[in-house]
Each structure stands twice: as structure tokens, then as C-alpha cells.
């Protein structure tokens, strides 16, 4: 048997092992980035063709090339308030609800409606627990617990008519993140990365950071919320830690120099390229690219996390010294990631589940997020980055107008979020709930509409960004969704 035949036979055995375990290259990568970064390097689109872009580089073009529309935004920063922020103590003032405080909730609102933990219980109206005031020249009505967000009222669009379909936290997170309650589907950040590609050669194109507050019930967030699902796994989000080493095992082991590590990377990738030439498996190309990305991250991540080059006025703006894992620190890191070309940045603040003591708890969490949320808008604006960065602030659902003791239950029929930058019309309010904040009744914005609008701002027709899986063309907006043109500048 010839040397080539022996090599081919050996590679065939290696292919089998790669299918049944992880393979040498994948295992080495996993030691640096964890398993979430493994997977096919090439994007296989509607015509089963590879996406444009070099398989040896993490920076690449997406499958939507050219774009369907002229884009207004290049990137997205989603400030995700996990746990269900109450629209009634943040962005949607209801004086009529205040008048009915303690009185029975009219049955016309609630009869036959899904209510999470209040089902079958006596339902009493629960008025807003904090006052609202008007901010900015636009006169946006915002709870007075959020004066910093109020200070950017003229830069944001408040959507008061959001509606979703899942009433419990985990499926509601899944629905907001993936457009379906079925676990295992691609996250919106993965869809964006698949469609647009990456602008960043030495960092992942989809990065997740999380912070935990001290007032509400800390909301558990599963890694499947940023999973690539059936998309090639190069599009999966990578979780960074807000303090310490941002990525586990990104540093070299003790006694191993960077040159030695580079020798290992080059040697392994040389073997992988031989295999790639013989079997032309896109998973091999992925191992090559992701191994090289991991090596580049050993240099880029420490520089990202080192905020010593930030002037004191910027640290003061965010209310952080940096590197402490707080929401403020993570907002600063989000701006630094955006500057470096990361396409989708998602910040979870897991402190918004207020079934009780909502008055005191929301006052506490407001102090955790208010300043930094506004600081991000101001910082991006002064750097001329807000115009092409879409910033989103909101959670998976809202809270009931009915009391749950001295708290509020989950609510899906009407809630609020705000958006800024990246082609969003500033200083406006879109949609409305009824007089008690129960149902969205004017210009209803479903989660599918929200996703369609986000994709539109990035130059993508949501009906055309599809991926064939198990005999069906899937998309982020499933079979629904309309672009909300009224909020576009």
C-alpha cells in the first residue's frame, strides 16, 4: 500500500473519530475557547454553497452579499434586562391604573387570558410604584428612577406596544433570542453573523457578557440562548467573563512561550490542511480557522480587558473602574468590542424578576443599570459610532398590572423596550398599551416584527435570510414579522 493510501486510510479513521468524539484539533481548540466555538467554518446557504470569505480567517463576508438594502447599522448591542422589567415602573406610565390601585381588576381585561402564577387568584389593580416625569425636548415620559436614561430621551425610541408568546422565563428568553420557543434554534446574533459575516479577525463576531445584581431573583441564563442551532457553529456566541480572564484557558499554560504555542498551532493546522485537501470537509476548515482565532485571541483579549487606556472621565461616565464584572464595566467593554468590529454584543443583567417588593427592588436595580445604559449612548455618540450601532434595551416580557402581593407577575400582552442609533428615529414613542397597561392596542409590535426591523436596519430582508434544515427553509422570523417603518429615520 502506498504512503498516500496509508495516509488516506488513516485520515478516514480520523474522520470517524472526529464524528464520534471531538478530534485532535477540536480538543485543542476546546482547551482554549470551550466547545462553543467548534463547528463548520463555511456557511452553507440556500443553494448549499459556501459563504464568501477565507476559511482561514475569522473575518469574512456573510451569505447576504450584496446586502438587500442600504444598511443603517453595522452592529448591534443588546442590553438585555433578564427577568422581565416592569413597563409600569420604567417606560409606560398609567395614571388610570394608579386611580384603581387596590380595586378589582376589570374582568374584561383578564377573563380567559394566560396569567403565570396569578391564575385563579383574586386580581387587584396595582398602581405604578414610582413616579414618572418628562425628559428632553421630546418630552419622553420615563420613570424618575432612571434620570440618566432620561438624559438621553432625545436619542431613544421607546416602544410601548411589545408583545410576545411565552409566559415563563426560559421559553420567553428563547423566543426573544431565537424567534421560537423551541430550544436548539439559532440565536439572533448567530443569524446576523451568518448573514453579514464578521469584521473582526482576532475576536469572535458574537460576544456575550453577563452581570448579576443584588435586588431581584437572579435570572438563570442558559448558553443555548446564544447557540448557533442548526447554523454552522462558527456563528455561535462566545461568552466572555467581565472580570479576570475573559475566556477560560486563553492564556498559555505555564512554561509555554508564545513562539512554542505558535509552533503547535502551525503543526496541527498543517496536518489539518492535509486532511482538508483529501476529504474536503468544512469541519476541518473550521478547526483551522478557530485554532488560529484562539491563538490571535491570546493577544487581543488581554488588550480588550485592560481599560487602563481609558481616561478618567470615561470611567466616571460609566460609573466603573473597569474589569469588575458589573453592568457598568460590561457596557464599557461593549463599546470596546464594538470598536474592534464585533458584530453582535449582548449584555445580560440578571436582576429583574420582581414577584415581590417591587417598589424597593426596582429602585435598587435602576441604580445598577441606569447610568451605564445612558453612558453607552453618550459614549458612542461622541465617538460618532451611534449612527451605525443599533442599541436595544429591554427584556423577555413585562409585568402584570395586577398585584402579586407587593410585586408583579409575568406578562406577555404588552411591555416596553427602547432602541437607539443605527437608523432608529430618535426622541419618539411608538405604540401604546391600554389605560391599565394590560394589552398592546396601538401599533402592536410582536417579537417577530422587532427581529424583522433589526435585520432591515442591517441591510437584510428577513424573508430572504433562510437556512435549509431537515427539508424546510428556516428564518429568524419563522413565517411572520413585518418591518416597523414608522420608527426608522
BELCORFEN-V7147 format. One record per residue. N is the residue number from 1. OMEGA is omega in radians with two decimals (none if undefined). Layout:
n:N omega:OMEGA
n:N omega:OMEGA
This chain:
n:1 omega:-3.10
n:2 omega:3.10
n:3 omega:-3.13
n:4 omega:3.13
n:5 omega:3.09
n:6 omega:-3.13
n:7 omega:3.14
n:8 omega:3.12
n:9 omega:3.13
n:10 omega:-3.13
n:11 omega:3.07
n:12 omega:3.08
n:13 omega:3.11
n:14 omega:3.12
n:15 omega:3.10
n:16 omega:-3.14
n:17 omega:3.11
n:18 omega:3.14
n:19 omega:-3.03
n:20 omega:3.06
n:21 omega:-3.13
n:22 omega:-3.11
n:23 omega:-3.08
n:24 omega:-3.12
n:25 omega:-3.14
n:26 omega:3.13
n:27 omega:3.12
n:28 omega:3.11
n:29 omega:-3.12
n:30 omega:3.13
n:31 omega:3.13
n:32 omega:-3.00
n:33 omega:-3.04
n:34 omega:-3.01
n:35 omega:-3.05
n:36 omega:-3.08
n:37 omega:-3.08
n:38 omega:3.04
n:39 omega:-3.07
n:40 omega:-3.12
n:41 omega:-3.03
n:42 omega:3.09
n:43 omega:3.12
n:44 omega:-2.95
n:45 omega:-3.03
n:46 omega:-3.11
n:47 omega:-3.13
n:48 omega:3.08
n:49 omega:-3.13
n:50 omega:3.06
n:51 omega:3.07
n:52 omega:3.13
n:53 omega:-3.09
n:54 omega:3.10
n:55 omega:3.11
n:56 omega:-3.11
n:57 omega:3.11
n:58 omega:3.07
n:59 omega:-3.06
n:60 omega:3.01
n:61 omega:3.07
n:62 omega:-3.11
n:63 omega:3.08
n:64 omega:-3.03
n:65 omega:0.13
n:66 omega:3.13
n:67 omega:-3.13
n:68 omega:3.14
n:69 omega:2.98
n:70 omega:-3.06
n:71 omega:2.99
n:72 omega:-3.11
n:73 omega:3.06
n:74 omega:-3.02
n:75 omega:-3.14
n:76 omega:2.95
n:77 omega:-3.10
n:78 omega:3.06
n:79 omega:-2.93
n:80 omega:-3.11
n:81 omega:-2.97
n:82 omega:3.11
n:83 omega:3.10
n:84 omega:3.12
n:85 omega:3.14
n:86 omega:3.07
n:87 omega:-3.07
n:88 omega:3.04
n:89 omega:3.12
n:90 omega:-2.90
n:91 omega:-3.01
n:92 omega:-3.07
n:93 omega:-3.10
n:94 omega:3.14
n:95 omega:3.13
n:96 omega:3.08
n:97 omega:3.10
n:98 omega:3.14
n:99 omega:-3.10
n:100 omega:-3.09
n:101 omega:3.12
n:102 omega:3.13
n:103 omega:-3.13
n:104 omega:3.06
n:105 omega:3.13
n:106 omega:-3.08
n:107 omega:3.14
n:108 omega:3.11
n:109 omega:-2.86
n:110 omega:-3.05
n:111 omega:3.12
n:112 omega:-3.10
n:113 omega:3.09
n:114 omega:3.10
n:115 omega:-2.95
n:116 omega:-3.05
n:117 omega:-3.13
n:118 omega:-3.10
n:119 omega:3.10
n:120 omega:-3.14
n:121 omega:3.07
n:122 omega:-3.03
n:123 omega:3.09
n:124 omega:3.09
n:125 omega:-3.11
n:126 omega:-3.04
n:127 omega:3.08
n:128 omega:-3.05
n:129 omega:3.10
n:130 omega:-3.11
n:131 omega:3.08
n:132 omega:2.99
n:133 omega:-3.11
n:134 omega:-3.09
n:135 omega:3.02
n:136 omega:3.09
n:137 omega:3.13
n:138 omega:3.13
n:139 omega:3.13
n:140 omega:3.13
n:141 omega:-3.06
n:142 omega:3.13
n:143 omega:-3.07
n:144 omega:2.98
n:145 omega:-3.03
n:146 omega:-3.11
n:147 omega:3.13
n:148 omega:3.04
n:149 omega:3.04
n:150 omega:-3.11
n:151 omega:3.08
n:152 omega:-3.10
n:153 omega:-3.11
n:154 omega:3.12
n:155 omega:-3.01
n:156 omega:2.99
n:157 omega:3.13
n:158 omega:3.09
n:159 omega:-3.08
n:160 omega:-3.01
n:161 omega:3.13
n:162 omega:3.13
n:163 omega:3.12
n:164 omega:-2.99
n:165 omega:-3.06
n:166 omega:-2.97
n:167 omega:3.07
n:168 omega:-2.91
n:169 omega:-2.99
n:170 omega:3.08
n:171 omega:3.10
n:172 omega:3.02
n:173 omega:-3.12
n:174 omega:3.14
n:175 omega:3.14
n:176 omega:-3.07
n:177 omega:-3.01
n:178 omega:-3.12
n:179 omega:3.10
n:180 omega:3.08
n:181 omega:-3.14
n:182 omega:-3.14
n:183 omega:3.08
n:184 omega:3.08
n:185 omega:-3.08
n:186 omega:3.05
n:187 omega:-3.13
n:188 omega:3.08
n:189 omega:3.09
n:190 omega:3.08
n:191 omega:3.13
n:192 omega:-3.12
n:193 omega:3.08
n:194 omega:-3.10
n:195 omega:-3.01
n:196 omega:-3.03
n:197 omega:-3.08
n:198 omega:3.02
n:199 omega:-2.96
n:200 omega:-3.09
n:201 omega:-3.03
n:202 omega:3.03
n:203 omega:3.05
n:204 omega:3.14
n:205 omega:-3.09
n:206 omega:-3.04
n:207 omega:-3.14
n:208 omega:3.04
n:209 omega:3.11
n:210 omega:3.08
n:211 omega:-3.11
n:212 omega:-3.13
n:213 omega:-3.02
n:214 omega:-3.00
n:215 omega:-3.14
n:216 omega:3.04
n:217 omega:-3.08
n:218 omega:-3.05
n:219 omega:3.09
n:220 omega:3.13
n:221 omega:-3.12
n:222 omega:-3.14
n:223 omega:3.11
n:224 omega:3.10
n:225 omega:3.06
n:226 omega:-3.13
n:227 omega:3.12
n:228 omega:3.10
n:229 omega:-3.14
n:230 omega:3.02
n:231 omega:3.05
n:232 omega:-2.92
n:233 omega:3.00
n:234 omega:-3.12
n:235 omega:-3.13
n:236 omega:3.08
n:237 omega:3.11
n:238 omega:-3.13
n:239 omega:3.02
n:240 omega:3.02
n:241 omega:-3.05
n:242 omega:3.07
n:243 omega:-3.06
n:244 omega:3.07
n:245 omega:-3.09
n:246 omega:-3.13
n:247 omega:3.12
n:248 omega:3.01
n:249 omega:3.10
n:250 omega:3.11
n:251 omega:3.09
n:252 omega:3.02
n:253 omega:3.11
n:254 omega:3.11
n:255 omega:3.14
n:256 omega:3.14
n:257 omega:3.12
n:258 omega:3.11
n:259 omega:3.10
n:260 omega:3.12
n:261 omega:3.11
n:262 omega:3.09
n:263 omega:3.14
n:264 omega:-3.14
n:265 omega:-3.11
n:266 omega:-3.14
n:267 omega:3.13
n:268 omega:-3.13
n:269 omega:3.04
n:270 omega:3.07
n:271 omega:3.14
n:272 omega:3.12
n:273 omega:3.05
n:274 omega:3.12
n:275 omega:-3.09
n:276 omega:3.13
n:277 omega:-3.07
n:278 omega:-3.02
n:279 omega:3.07
n:280 omega:3.13
n:281 omega:-3.12
n:282 omega:3.09
n:283 omega:3.10
n:284 omega:3.09
n:285 omega:3.08
n:286 omega:-3.13
n:287 omega:3.13
n:288 omega:-3.07
n:289 omega:-3.08
n:290 omega:3.04
n:291 omega:3.12
n:292 omega:3.09
n:293 omega:3.12
n:294 omega:3.13
n:295 omega:3.11
n:296 omega:-3.13
n:297 omega:3.08
n:298 omega:3.09
n:299 omega:-3.01
n:300 omega:-3.05
n:301 omega:3.09
n:302 omega:3.10
n:303 omega:3.08
n:304 omega:-3.04
n:305 omega:-3.11
n:306 omega:-3.08
n:307 omega:-3.12
n:308 omega:3.11
n:309 omega:3.11
n:310 omega:3.11
n:311 omega:-3.07
n:312 omega:-3.11
n:313 omega:3.09
n:314 omega:3.07
n:315 omega:3.11
n:316 omega:3.14
n:317 omega:-3.14
n:318 omega:-3.12
n:319 omega:-3.10
n:320 omega:2.97
n:321 omega:3.12
n:322 omega:3.04
n:323 omega:-3.10
n:324 omega:3.09
n:325 omega:3.12
n:326 omega:3.09
n:327 omega:3.12
n:328 omega:3.11
n:329 omega:-3.13
n:330 omega:3.06
n:331 omega:3.08
n:332 omega:3.10
n:333 omega:3.11
n:334 omega:3.10
n:335 omega:3.13
n:336 omega:3.07
n:337 omega:3.12
n:338 omega:3.11
n:339 omega:-3.09
n:340 omega:3.01
n:341 omega:3.11
n:342 omega:-2.97
n:343 omega:-3.06
n:344 omega:-3.09
n:345 omega:-3.09
n:346 omega:-3.14
n:347 omega:3.05
n:348 omega:2.93
n:349 omega:-2.91
n:350 omega:-3.00
n:351 omega:-2.98
n:352 omega:-3.07
n:353 omega:-2.98
n:354 omega:3.04
n:355 omega:3.10
n:356 omega:3.08
n:357 omega:-3.05
n:358 omega:-3.08
n:359 omega:-3.13
n:360 omega:-3.07
n:361 omega:-3.13
n:362 omega:3.04
n:363 omega:3.12
n:364 omega:-3.09
n:365 omega:3.08
n:366 omega:3.12
n:367 omega:3.14
n:368 omega:-2.99
n:369 omega:-2.98
n:370 omega:-3.05
n:371 omega:-3.06
n:372 omega:3.10
n:373 omega:3.12
n:374 omega:-3.14
n:375 omega:3.13
n:376 omega:3.11
n:377 omega:-3.11
n:378 omega:-3.11
n:379 omega:3.10
n:380 omega:-3.11
n:381 omega:-3.11
n:382 omega:3.08
n:383 omega:-3.12
n:384 omega:3.13
n:385 omega:-3.09
n:386 omega:-3.07
n:387 omega:3.11
n:388 omega:3.02
n:389 omega:3.09
n:390 omega:3.11
n:391 omega:-3.13
n:392 omega:3.11
n:393 omega:3.13
n:394 omega:-3.12
n:395 omega:-3.02
n:396 omega:3.04
n:397 omega:3.13
n:398 omega:-3.13
n:399 omega:-3.04
n:400 omega:2.95
n:401 omega:3.12
n:402 omega:-3.11
n:403 omega:2.90
n:404 omega:-2.92
n:405 omega:3.03
n:406 omega:3.08
n:407 omega:3.14
n:408 omega:3.13
n:409 omega:3.11
n:410 omega:-3.13
n:411 omega:-3.04
n:412 omega:-3.01
n:413 omega:3.13
n:414 omega:3.07
n:415 omega:-2.98
n:416 omega:2.91
n:417 omega:3.01
n:418 omega:-3.13
n:419 omega:-3.14
n:420 omega:3.04
n:421 omega:2.97
n:422 omega:3.09
n:423 omega:3.09
n:424 omega:3.11
n:425 omega:-3.06
n:426 omega:3.00
n:427 omega:-3.14
n:428 omega:3.05
n:429 omega:-3.10
n:430 omega:3.06
n:431 omega:-3.13
n:432 omega:2.93
n:433 omega:3.11
n:434 omega:-3.01
n:435 omega:3.11
n:436 omega:3.11
n:437 omega:-3.10
n:438 omega:-3.10
n:439 omega:2.90
n:440 omega:-3.01
n:441 omega:-3.09
n:442 omega:-3.14
n:443 omega:-3.09
n:444 omega:3.14
n:445 omega:3.09
n:446 omega:3.10
n:447 omega:3.09
n:448 omega:3.09
n:449 omega:3.09
n:450 omega:3.13
n:451 omega:3.13
n:452 omega:-3.14
n:453 omega:3.11
n:454 omega:3.13
n:455 omega:3.13
n:456 omega:-3.13
n:457 omega:3.12
n:458 omega:3.05
n:459 omega:-3.04
n:460 omega:2.97
n:461 omega:-3.03
n:462 omega:3.14
n:463 omega:-3.10
n:464 omega:3.10
n:465 omega:-3.06
n:466 omega:3.09
n:467 omega:-3.11
n:468 omega:-3.12
n:469 omega:3.13
n:470 omega:3.02
n:471 omega:-3.13
n:472 omega:3.03
n:473 omega:3.12
n:474 omega:3.02
n:475 omega:-3.11
n:476 omega:-3.08
n:477 omega:3.10
n:478 omega:3.13
n:479 omega:-3.06
n:480 omega:3.05
n:481 omega:3.04
n:482 omega:3.11
n:483 omega:3.14
n:484 omega:-3.03
n:485 omega:-3.07
n:486 omega:-3.13
n:487 omega:-3.12
n:488 omega:3.14
n:489 omega:none
